[in-house]
Amino acid sequence: MKKQTLNFVKTAAILLVVCAFWSACKKDQKVTPATPEAPIRPVTSSSNAYVTQLFEFNPAPGQFINTGLADTVAAMGTLKTDQGLVSLGAWGGYIIVGFDHTVLNKHDTTDFVVYGNAFSLFSEPGVIWVMQDTNGNGKPDDTWYEIRGSAYHANGYLRNYSVTYTRPACDSCSVPWKDNQGKTGVVQTNIFNTQAYFPKGIKGSTATYNGTLLPSSKINMDDPTYITSSSWDYGYGDNTAGGDKISIASAMDKDGNHVELKGIDFVKVQTGILANMGWLGEQSTEFCGAADLSLLKPATN
């Protein structure tokens, strides 16, 4: 009996030590709180179907830069309408705009539309990025997610691409560039636009842009007098006539993985192709506006 009692006491003592150790460990552990759910800004009676805020306009060099087609006034003119027009310049130039509400991800349909000035056999596709206002501060300072378009698996599609443009020696000189793949070239000037092509708002002698490069394989210059640039099937701005409808469900992260977003608050459109098209000049995406399809009357999604 004494032996059984002694064993019981030993067992109880061991359990007490284990429990004390476990409690101490639990106190030392850092418990990561669950990521707070991104706030949803609801649609109200005063909500606008179109983007209402311009957060950034950063054009790359191009034939319309330093003119009324590529300045802040033109960029502001793309708000609350589908009839604006601003040129983003050569590859990498971009605009960032925002809605006055959260555009919800409906999963089974397209959610918003990006307007450009594309027409039959001529498009200048821009890569579209979306962001949800995760921290709820009303600023596009969270994570950008690229919309996966139909060029994703095409030869020449390249993520994490960058180009550095250098201010030329004279205003009428072509603008040299060098990319992070070791390639070089110029944004070629033409006789139709004789102003400086390098943005005068840039203080330094160089400007670097980062993003995704789209293939230039849709450009056909076999007949120099009739150059065409066919559209991609889906997923880009200034790609098809009448606007390009986009599904938030096609957003992907930096590794190409699907991202589940409840909605988006901000949109970035960025010139996607780096190419000169002879007398037509560089490929430069134009942005005319963007809208929440669910608020357009009548709904067009």
Buried (B, 14 or more C-beta within 10 A) or exposed (E): EEEEEEEEEEEEEEEEEEEEEEEEEEEEEEEEEEEEEBBBBEBEEEBBBBBBBBBEBBBBBBBBBBBEBBBEEBBBBBBBBBEBBBBBBBBBBBBBBBBBBBBBBBEEEBBBBBBBBBEEEBBBBBBBBBBBBBEBEEBBEBBBBBBBBBBBEEEEBBBEBBBBBBBBEEBEBBBBBBBEEEEEBBBBBBEEBEEBBBBEEBEEEEBBBEBBBBBBBBBEBEEEEEBBBBBBEBBBBBBBEEBBBBBBBBBBEEEEEEBEBEBBBBBBBBBBBBBBBEEBBBBBBBBBBBBBBBBBEEEEB
